[in-house]
Amino acid sequence: MDRPKDQTERPARPAASANGATARPEPTAAEIKAYLRTHPDFLVENAELLSLLTPPSRPCGDGVLDMQFFMLQKLRGEVTRLKGQQRALIATSRSNLASQSRIHAAVLAIIGATSFEQLLQTVTTDLAVMLDVDVVTIGVEAARMKPPRLPMPGIQLLPGGTVDALLGDSRDALLRADVAGDPRLFGSGAGLVRSEALLRLPVSEHAPVGLLCIGTRRPDRFHSGQGTELLIFLARTLGITIAAWLDLAA
């Protein structure tokens, strides 16, 4: 039956999706071609899309290889490699910034101590939280091979020559991965230590040699390939602060 002549034709409505929202029609091939013609640098700015495209295969005859295909494959591999390097660089930068922030917070806590006892308490208790580690102790060399135990937890008396035996004469830091914690350095917390940072603690020529010991249960947290500048800065700040509280000349 014919429709009444006064009834006008209306355009069909777009199909609705399951959640009630109007589904957007996919662009046609012609629309995509037109967009790429007006934006010729689109694939340059979105190079990762090259790995999703299938290049055309050109018939070259028997025994003839299409070098364009291999060149495109090489470019795809290069894009993947560069993206991996970029992700690694970003992750390293974020880690370095986080470490820098932790060290700065620890330094502020050290120089902000209002007494020598609070300073030692801050180092041996609060620094573990600030640095996101498990154990922080201060080792102090004593003249006797079997020194008495100090009353404050986190202060370890060491036999004379221990620091040089660990670090050598000229090194200020030693970072070791996948180790068992030494009770001489970490006391009762040695069982938690799987990687460590040992830092020379320069207090004064008139004071015993010291060692700042930082340990964590993560086997790869500290390792020989890491930079030590921030950790050495932390140890030097602590040494200067201790010397100031004890009124020791440099």
N, C-alpha and C positions, 0 to 999 in steps of 0.2 A: 504494500500500500504506500502511496506517495505521501510525504509529509505535507502539512499545511504550508501554503506559500508564505505566511507571515512569520513562520518560525525560522530564525536565523541560525546559521551554522556556527558552532562554537569550537575553538581549538581544543584538542584533547589535553587534559591535564597530565603533568608528569606523574609517574607512578610513585606511590608513597612507600617508604621502607617499613620494616616490621615495627619499628618504634614510633611510627607516626610521622617521622620527618620526611620531607620531600627529597627523594633521591636525585642527586645531581647526575645528569647524563654524562657518560664518558666522552671525551673529545674525539672527534672523528680524525681519520688519517689526514684529511685535507686541512683540518684546523691545526694539527700538530705541525704539518709541513709549513703552513703559513706562519706559525709562531716562530719556528726555527729560522725561516727566511728573514724575519724582522729582528731576530735576536741571534745573530751568527756566533756570538761568543758564549752562548749558553753552555755548551759542553766543556768549554775551557774553564768556566767558573764552577762547573759541576763534573769534574773529571772522573769522580767515582762511578758515574753512570756508564762509563765506557765498559766497565767489567760486566754490565748487565746486557749489553747489546750483542747481537750475533752479526758478525760481519758477513757481507755477501761473498759467496764463493765464485770466483771467476774461472770458467773453463779455459785451461791453458794448453790442453793437449797432453798426450801421453809423455811421461818423463819430464814434464815441466812443472815446477813448483810455484805456487802463488806466494811470493815473498811478502805481499801486503798482509796476509793473514799472520805470518810469523812476527812481522814488525808490530802489529796490533797486540798480539799476545805479549810481546816484550814490554810494550807500553803499559799494558794492564798490570803486569808483574811489578813494574817500576812504581806505578800508582799505589799498589798494595803495600810495597815496601816503604814508600815515603809516608803513607798514612800510619804504618806501624811505628816508624821513627817519631812521627809527630805525637802519637799517643804516649810513647815512652818519655819523650821530652816534657810533655805536659805533666805526666805523673811525677817525674823527678823534680820539676819545678815546684809543684804543690807540696811534695815531701820536704824539700829544702825550706820552703816558707814556713811550714809547720814546725820544723826543727828550730828554725831561727826564732820563731815566736816563743817556743818553750824555753830556749836558752835565755832570751831576754827577760822572761818572767822569773826564771831562777835567779838571774843576776840581780834583779830588783829586790827579790826577797832576801838575798844575801846582804846587800848593802843597806837594806831597811831594818835589819835586826837591831833591837834596842839594848841588847846585852850580849856578852860573849856566850853565855849559856843558851840564849835564844838562837844565836847564830848556829851553834852546833846542832841544836834541835831542828832548825830549819833544814840544814844540809842532810842530816841523817834520817829525817822523817818526811818533810814536805817535798823535798826535791824529787823523790821517787814518783810522786803523783804529778808534779809539774813536768817532768821529763818523760812521763809515760814508760817508766821502767819498774823493776821490782825491788831492787836493793841499791842503796847508796851508802857508802861508808868512807871514813877518813882513816888512812893508815899513817902511823907515826913511827919512825924508826927509833928504837931504844938501844942503849949501849949493851945491855945484857942479852944473851941468846934466849933466855926464858923470862921475859918480862911479866910482871903481875898484870892481871886484868884490870882495865879501867872501869870505873863505876858506871859510866854513861854508855848505853848501847849504841852501836854504830861507830865507835872509836876503837880501832884495832892497833895494838902495839906490835911492831914488826921488828925482827932481828936486824941489826945493823947491816947495811949493804943490800937490803932486799930491793930497794927501788932501782938502783943501778943494775942489779942482776936481772931485773925484769925489763927495764927500758934501755939499758946501756947508758953510756956517759953523756951522749948528746941528744937523745930522743926525748921528747916531752909527752908523747902519747903512744899507747899501744892498744890497738883494737883487734879483738880475736873472736872468731865465730866458732860455734859448735864445740864448746869447751865445758868441762866440769868445773863448777865454782870452787875456788880455793878457800877453805875455812880460815886460813890465816888472813885473807883479805876481806872476806864477806861474813865471817863469824857464823852465827846460826842461820843466816840467809843464804849460805853457799849452795844449799840444795836447790834453790830456785834458779840459779844462774846457769844459762846455756850459751850466752855470749856476753862479752865484757868490754868496757873501755877503762883503761888504766891511765891516769893522767898525773904527771909530776906536779906536786903542789909546792910552788916556790914561795916560802914564807919569809925567810931571812937567813943570812949567813950565820946568825947567832941562834938559830932554832934548828931542831932536828929535821931531817929530810921527811917530807910528807908525800902521800899518794891519795888522790881522789879516785875511788873505785866505784864504777857504775855497772850494775849487772842486770840482765833481763832473762826471762825464760824463753824468749824467741831466739832460736839458734842463729838466725841470719840478721838480727837487728844491728849488730856491730860486726864489721869485717874489715880486712886490711885495705880494701879498695875505697873506703870512704874518706871524705875530707875530714880533717881534725881541727880546722881553724876555730870553729865555734866552741868546741869542747875545751880546747886549750885556753881560749878566752875566758870561759867559765872558771877553769882551775886557777888562772892567774888572778881573776877578780877575787876568788875565795882566799887565795894566799895573801893578797894585799889587805883584805879586810881582817883576816886573822892577825896579821902583823900590826895593824892599827889598834885592834882591841888589846893586844898584849904589849903595846908600846915598844915594838921591836924595830930597830933600824934595819934598812934594806941591806 
